[in-house]
Each structure stands twice: as C-alpha cells, then as structure tokens.
C-alpha cells in the first residue's frame, strides 16, 4: 500500500530543503574563498592594530594620506598655543621627521589660546588614532612660517601687503590663518569615505571627520562674529578675506565650487534664503568633498599635485602623494 499523500509531500519538501541547504553552503563557501583571495591581493596588517587586523591596500592609502594634513594642523595649532610643536609633546609621533619651519607662539587672547590648545591636543589624538590603524610615515617637512601664510593671503587677495600678514600677530590673524587649514582636511575625509572598503576604516574616518568639522565650525563662528573687523591694518574685512581664501582654494582645486566664505551672494546660502554662511555646504547643505589630487594642489599652493611647495616644500608623503611626484 502506498504512503499517504501528506507523507510523500513532506518527504519531497525535506529533500528539496536539504538540497537547497547544500547549495547555499556551497555558495557561501565559494564566496568565502573568493573573499579570502580578494583580501589576499593586498592585505595590510595593522602595525599597531589588534591581532590579525587587516586592511586592503586601498584603505591603507586613503587612511595614510590625511596624516599630511593632520601633521600640518598639529604643528600650527601647537606652536601657536604652546610655543612648541609635536617634538615637545610626543617625539615618537613625528616618526623622526624634520622639525617644522617657522613655528612660533602666537599673541592670543586667553579664550582663543584655550581653544587653540584644545585643537592642538585633538590633532595629536588624530595622529595616534591613524597610526594605531596603519603604519603611516614620518612627519614631512612643513612650512608654517609667517612668511608662508603671508604668501597665501597675498595670493588670495592678489596684492602685496605691507606689512606682510602674520598669523602669529594677534587672535584675528590666527583665526584667519586657521580658516586656511582644517576645512581642506574635512573635505578630504568626505571624499575618502565612499571609497573605503572596510567598516574599520570608515569608522575611523567618520570619527576624524566629526571633530575636524567641529573645529572648522568653531573657527568660522569666531570669524563670523568678527565679520566686519579689519585684518591688521589692511582695511580688508574678515568676511571679505575668507571669501577670497575660499575662491583661491576653488581655483587651485580646479574642480568647481567646493568652498564658500562666511558671507555669500543672495540665493547661495542655505535653501537660498540667507547670505550668512557660518557653515559651508552645497545646495542641500551637505559638506563638499575633495580628492587627494585636489587637496595636494591646494596645500602646495601651485594648483598642481605634481608641483610641491607651499606648506610642503619637499612634498607630502604616503603612496598617494608620492605617486604624483614621480
């Protein structure tokens, strides 16, 4: 006598389910093997990372590149606030790189010095965070001299200033000089994020971006309060100078508008309603992004990622930056 229909149906379902499970396990195993091969192409064991920490080479490159900007910010903020740079805080973090050129203690109000000191140690923390994830490279030669900042301001204003601009002279000058640096770094983090492959790398970049964006917001807010104040004895308002600096960075980056001053033309502020622009953003108030190529062209001051100069007299370091200098 044949088996009941219900029993036969159950047997068929069991066989089908078993076959599906085998196929799924086989597919999962094949995918796992493929992933093993994929990661094996260019794995990177974190030099200071946890046991077995691995990153693909592309993530390593994108995490190492920002060290150039983080070194620059560390040196400028620490020298301005404390009168010494990374060597006086943790020489091991320099990796044996050369001391910076022209750093000095700035003449700041107590509140601005306090903020600069906080920024200084935040940047030291950023260096630690990156170097705990990737090997990194020694601090490149950096020019944070008053003369170099003066060249940037003169380039932005397209004029020769007398006396030359000095970022260490007073709090307003220091804030104007500070406007030049962190924003470039944060656009780089925005640009790097979608290109990262691993959660570990994306988490680190998100953490760095959050603080760099906050620093830029603090700087812009302090400058916004002083929007109509004059920069030194030049008869140029703070808001006007920031607009010129942003225009210069757009020009050097050569990829359209990715930078905005503290005041914009009617229709260009948030939702096209305000002319005040305390935080820069696109038409949806989202942060702009930049590629390493754009960033190098800006910080070199040459508009060319293959032509070193500006804050990096001998060029930036890391595989990405060096690839443009070959």
Secondary structure, 3 states (H helix, E strand, C coil): CCCCHHHHHHHHHHHHHHHHHHHHHHHHHHHHHHHHHHHHHCEEECCCCCCCCEEEHHHHHHHHHCHHHHHHHHHHHHHHHHCCCCHHHHHHHHCCCCCCECCCCCCCCHHHHHHHHHHHHHHHHHHHHHHCCCCCCCCCCCECCHHHHHHHHHHHHCCCCCCCCCCCCCHHHHHHHHHHHHHHHHHHHHHHHCCCCCHHHHHHHHHHHHHHHHHHHHHHHHHHHCCCCECCCCCCEHHHHHHHHHHHHHHHHCCCCCCCCCECCCCCCHHHCCCECCCCCCCCCCCCCCCHHHHHHHHCCCCCCCCCECCECCCCCCHHHHHHHC
